Structure formats: C-alpha cells, structure tokens
Amino acid sequence: MSAAAGQAAPALTAEQQAEMQAVHDELHALSSVVSVEEPWRCGRANEWDAQSAQQFFESRCRDPVVLREFRLAVQTILAEEPERISLLYLLFFLKANSGFESVGDGVGGSQSLKVKGGMGGFAVAFADLVNQQHRRAHYSGAATTLDAAIQLSSAVSSIHDWTHRSTSGVRVRCSNGTVWSAPHVIVAMAPLAAANIVFDPPLPDRKMCALRSLPMAAAAKVIVLYRTPFWIHEDPSWAANAKLAHFTTYGPVYNIFHTEVGGLPGLVGLIVGDSARQWTKLPADERRRVVLEQYRQVYQSDEALAPEAYIDNEWQSDQWALGCYGGVAPIGYLTDCGPFLRVATDRVLWAGTETATEWVGYFEGALVSGERAATDVLASPTMQQQLQQQQQAPTAKL
C-alpha cells in the first residue's frame, strides 16, 4: 500500500487509518486459523470460499476511501480484481506469505529488492549451472546420453504411460518429435497451461478440473527511460501542490518503481487486473500514448511525453504463461478443487508456485514447490532402488 514513485499518497484521516487497521487486524486473525497445507479443511472454509474478497471488504469498510485502499492492495499484490478472488484464497495467501506487510513494496517487503538485469538473468545463470553439473557427471562416467540437462525448444505436447499400472517408464513427447522416458515426471508450470498437455491415459476428472478451473491473473510491465529523473522534486512544496490522487485516476498503471538502465533513469510501471486486460487489447502506439500521458498528468511535466526508450510486455497472450503473476483461486475453487491440485497423479508429480505452501504466487514459492516434488521423487521406491544400485556400482576413473 505504499505510494507511487515521486508521488505522495493521498493522506488518510485518523478515522480512516483506524478503520483500515481494524480490517487489517481481522484479516490477520482469520488467516491465522487457515492451514497452508489444507486450507479447505478449516472450520469456516465453506463460508469463506463462498464469498469474494470484495464482498468481505464491502461488509467491513464503511468509508469508501478505505474500501478503495484494500481494493488497490489486492489488485497490485495479486494482479486480479478482488471480486474474482475467494476470501478463503486471500486468507490462505496472507497466511502463506506472512501478511500484507510481507508482500508489500515497503522496506523489508517482498517487492523491496530487485535483481540486476531482471529475474530472466537469474534463470539463465541457473540453467548454465545445472548444465555444467550435468556435463561434469557425464565426463565422470555417469550414465547419460544428453549433452545438456535443460533441453530448450522442446515443448511438451503429451505424456504417456504415467500410471502405476504401466510397466515401462513415463514417456514425454515433445512438439519437435523427440521422446523422453523416465521413472517419474514433474510438471512445473501454470496449471491452466498444464491442462493443454495431452495425457494418455487421460488424467482423472478431478485433477483436470483443478488444472482448468484455476484462472490466471493479468499483468503487464512498462519500462520507460528518460534523460533526467524529472519525477524527483527537491522542493518539498511540490508534493503539497501536486495532484495527490492515485495513479489509476490518470491511466492504466497501478504501481511504479524507479529504475536505471545503461545510466538512464527510468520508471517501471505495473498494470494489473482488468486494467491490464483492457490495455493489452490496444494497438502498440495507443498503449504507449496512454501510459506517457498518465505520467505527464501525475508528474505535471511534458518531459514524460519524450522518453529516450519505451518497452512494454504482457503475458496474457503468452501460450506458456496465459497470464501473470500466477493462478488465483475464484469463489468455490479451494473447497472443490484444492485437494487435487498439488497431489501426485501416480508417477506424475506437480510443482509450480500455485502448489506452494509458502510464498505462493512468488518465485520463492516456485523453488520451494520444486524442492518438495524432487524430494518426493527421490523418496519413491523406484528411485531408492536406482540410488542403491549407483552406490554399489564401481566408480569410473578418468
């Protein structure tokens, strides 16, 4: 709930602050009884899963300004409209992520740190590390026929023979024609995207329902670079005279952060929820125009209209993502489909941030879920037998 860069947030009265704190404290108290492992089992699960987060806010917030603040908090944190989110899911999310303060962009919050070059660079570096370890294992005599552990341009189209009844390994067929076989398969992707993989035999109906019924949120990112950081004002009187309405009063951007690329100062804007869905439908030139005009009005400077560079990206049309930041549970999802999302399906295990029990919806949640799935594979009888055989085999000498 922090202010946008270079812009003071509209001040709340003491009464509004007290009401916000009361609603915040109630959310904290309710989330404390929700299990992150099985949120659908808490005593009031059916009641909370039958209403939206918006309905809860409307029943608690008497002041429309306080209601707006909670709407904005949910929109910017989850990239979805609160009327599309189950109250039970919101409580689960807050419990798994240690509350509103932990997921904010204030000091110590999950949005307070940035990775130089972006998280894409982290993924590339991690892939290089994995492939280096794979090559070392290959040269030391370990059994492998792959030149790299991570195979790119190999989109999975179908998964076969995944049940315990099958006597062969699980076969994974890729769109480029290659076929891989293994004792187990871990599917680590957005559930909605995973539902597009063909399974032979078909997955159980409840598992498919869990995959197909978890819609993705919507977000877009805009990076604009300028010659000077005109949004930074040394004169303290500027804030008092500036338009102190929320960013969304003037355009589609909900949240904004300072950045610097190649020595140029810039602004990173996030567009979320329905605003992102509507904005991404616009032609590229119009998307650019409305964002720059929004910045001009907020910062009261025509310099906003003449950037050195502009780039935007959205994930709704990405066939591998289908949205951003992640899947967000609507009304009724957790009590109906929740028990089937994370659970293994015979020799297919499921990972991804949506299946996490801590930092759900975040990069850390994806890592934790991957570790959990890998641990389950290693604990399986098949893998235990293979590990035992490897330990008994003689070590190859270079």
N, C-alpha and C positions, 0 to 999 in steps of 0.2 A: 504494500500500500504506500510505497514511497513516491516522492514527487518525481516528475519527469526532469530530465537533464536541463539545467538552466531555467527551470520554471518552478516557482513556489507553488505548492499545492494549496487549493482553497482552504482557508482556515476553518476549523470546526469549532463550534461553541463548546463551552464546558458541558452543557447538557447533551450535545451530540457525541462528544467524546465518552461521556458516562454511558450512554446507550450503546455505543459501539463496544465498549469494554464488557458490558453485561452480556451482549450477544456472543462476543468472543469467548467469554468465560463459560457460557452454556455449551457452546460447540466443543470446547476443550473437555468439559465434564462428560458430555455424551460420547465423544470419541474414545474416552479412557476405558469404556466398557466394551469396545469393539475389538474382537480378535483379528490381528492382521493375517493369521493363518486361515481362519474360517469366519469371516465377518457375518456370513449368513446364519450363524448359529447363536448370535447374541439374542438376548431375551426380546428385544423390540425390533428385531431385524425386519419382520414383515411390515410393521408400521412404518419404519423409516425408509424401507425400499419402495413403499407405495406412494411416496411423495417426492417432489423435486426439491433441490436446494433452494430454488426461487420461492417455492411455497413456504418453506421454513423461514426464509428471510422476511417474507411479507407478513408472516404471523408474528414476528418478533420486533421488526423495525417500525416504530411509529413515525419517525422522521424520514422523509423521502431522501434526504442527503445521506443518512446512514445506510439506507437501503441501496442507494447508488454506490456507496463505498464498498459494500460487500459484493455487489454485482461485479464491480471492476476488479476486485481481488480475485474472484473465481475466474473471470474471463482471462485475466493476464496470467494467472498461475496454471490453469488447465486448458486454456485456448478453446473454451467452449462456453455456451450460454448456460447459466445456472438452471434455467427451466428444462434443459435437456440432461441434467445430471441428477441421479438419485441422491437423496440425502444420505442414505446408508453409504454410498460410494464416497461422498465427500468426507464423512466421518472416518471411514477406512483410510482414505488418502491422508487426512490430517494425522491420524494415529501412526501410519507407516512412515510419515515424513516429519514427525515431531512438531506439528503445528504450523500455524500461519507464519510465525516469525522465522522458522527454519527455511521455509520455501520462498521467502521474500528476497528483495534485492538490496536490503539494508546490510550493515556491517555484520559479517558472520553468516549471512543468509546464503542459500544455495545459488543465488544469481549474482553474488558479490565478486566472484572470481571469473576470469576469462583465461582461456588457453591461447597463447600467442600463435597466430596463424589459423585458429579455429580448431574445433574438435575433429574435423576431417584429417588434419595433420597427425593427430593422435592415432587415429585408426590406421593410417598409412604406416606410421612408425611401428605400431603394434604388429601389423601384418608382416613387416620386414623382420621383426624379432622372431616371430613364430616360424617364418620360412628359414631363417638362419639356424634355428634349433633343429628344424626338420632336416636340413642338409647335413648338419653335424651328426645326427642319428644315422643318416644314410651312409655317410663315409665311415662310421664306426662299425658298420656291418649289420645294423638293424634292418629287418625286413621291410622294404618299402619300394614301390615302383613309381612314386611321384617325384617330380623334380621340385615341387613346391607344395606345402601343406594347404595353402589357400589357392583355390582354383577360381580365377576370375572369368567373366564372360561365360559362365556355366549355370544359367538359370535353371532351377529345378522345376520340371514340368509334372513329374509323377513319382510316387513312392509305392513300391510293390513288396508283397510278401512280408508285411510288417507284423503279422500276428504271431503269437507263440506257437501256433499250430504249424507254421511253416518250418520246414527242415533246412532250408537254405538261409543265407544271410538276407538282410533287408536290401533291396535293390533300389537305387535312386537314379532315375533317368533325367537327363538334362536336355534342354532345348537344342543344344549343339550336337546331340546324338550320343554323347558319352554316357556310360552307365557305371555307377559305383556300387560296391557291395560292402556291407559292414554288419557286425552283430547288432548294432543299435544305431538309431538316427536321432539327432537333436534338432528340432525345428525351433529356430530363434529368430522370429520375425513378427511383424504386426499380425495379430490373429485374423484380421479381415483379409490381409494379403495371403496368409497361410491357407485360408479357405479356398483360394484359387488353385492350389495344388491338387492334382488328381490322386486319390488313394485307391489302391487295388489290393485287397477288397476295400470297399468304402468304409470310412470312419463311422463309429456309432452315431446315431442321430443326435444324441445329447452333446457329443463333442463338436459336431458340425454346427449345432445351434450356438454353442459357446463361442465358436470362431466367427460365425457370420453375424451374430447379434451384438457384437461389441464395436460400435461405430468409432471412427477416428475423429479426433478433434481437428480443428483447422487453424493453421498459422502461416504467415508469410513474413519474410525478413527483408528489410530495405537498408542498404548501406549507401550513404551519401557523403562524399568527401568535398571539402571546401578549402579555399586558400587561407582563410583565417577563421578562428572559432568565434564568430560573431554572436553566438548564443551566450557567451560568458561576459557578464557585465560586472565591472569593478564598482560601479556606482550603486550603493545599496538602495537608493531611492527608486531604481528601475523596477525592482520587484513590487514595490508599493503601487507603482503607476501602471504596471503591465496588466494584461488580461490574465487573470488567475483562474480561468475556467479550466476544466480538464482538457487534455489533448483532444479527446474524442469530440469536443464541441466543434472543432475546426476541420476534422478529417478522419481518415481510417486508422491512423496509428494510435495504438493504446499505450505503448511503453517505449521508452527511448533511453539509450545509453551513449556515453562518449566513447570514441574510439580514435585510433590513429593508424593510418596505413601509408607506408612509404614517406613518412614525415608530414603527411597531410592530416589535419584534424577532421573528424567526421562524426556523424550521428548514425547509430544503428537503431532502426525503428522496428517494432514488432506489431503486426496486425493479426488479430485473433478472432476466433468465433465466426459469427455471421458476417462481421465486417470483412474478414479475410475471404470468405466465400463470395461475397459480392464484388470486392475489389479485384480478385483474380479473374473475374469474367470480363474486365475492361481491357481494351486494347493497350498495348505496352506504353504508347505515348500518353494515354489518358491516366494510366496508373502512376506514371512519373509526375504528371502535372498536378494531380490532386495531393500527392504527398508533399511536393515542394510548396504548393500553395498553403497547405496546412502549416508547414514550418514557417512560412512567411508571416502568417497571421499570429502564430503563437509567439514568435520571437520579434515580431514587428520590424522586420528587416527585409528589404528587397534582395539582399545578398543570398537569401535562401533559394532564390529562383535561378541562380547562376553557379551551380556546383562544378567542381573540377571533374567529378566522376559520379556515376549513379548506377547501382545494380540492385536488382530485386530477385527474389526466388520464392516459389511456393511449392508445397508438397502434395496438394490435393490431386494433382494430375500425374504424380509420380506413381507408376504402377507397382513399385516395390514398397512404397510407403502408404499411399492412399490418404494421407493426412499428416497432421503434426499437432501437438507434440507426441501424443500416443492415443491408445484406445481409452475412452471414458464411458463408464457404465451408466446407461439410462435407467429410468424407473423400471423396477422389476428384474433387472438383469442378475444381480448378485444372488438373490434368493432362488432364481430359476436356473441360471446357467453357471453361476460362480463355482459350485463344487466340481465342475467338469473342465474348467479352463486349464488349470495347472497340472492336473493329474496325468500320469503317463498313460499312453494307449499301447499296451503290450510293449513292443520294442521301439516305439516312438516316444521320445521324451520332449517336453515343451519348455522353452525358455523365452526370454524377452521381458522387457520392463513391465509389461502388463501382468506378468505372472509373478512379479516380485512381491515380497512381504516387507521390504524396507526400501525407501527411496523409489517407490513405484512411480513410473512416469518419467524417471530421470536416467541419465547414463549409468549412474551407480547401480540403480535397480537392475538394469540390463546385465551388468557384470555379476552382481550377486546371484541373479537367476541362472546365469550360465555356469557359475561355480556349483550351484545346487544341482543342476542337471548333470554336470560332469561327475560329481560325487556319486550320484545315483547310478550312473553307468558303471563307474569303477567298482561299485558295491554289488553289481549284478553277478550271479553265478558264472555266466559266460566269461565275463572279464576277469573274475577272480581266477578262473581256470587258466586263462591265457597268461595272466601275470605270473602265476606259479610256474608255468612251462618256460617262460622267459627267464625266470630266476634260476631254473635248473639247467638251462642251456649253456654251453661253454661260450665264453666271451671271445669275440673275434679280435685278432691282433693286427695292428696297422703295420 
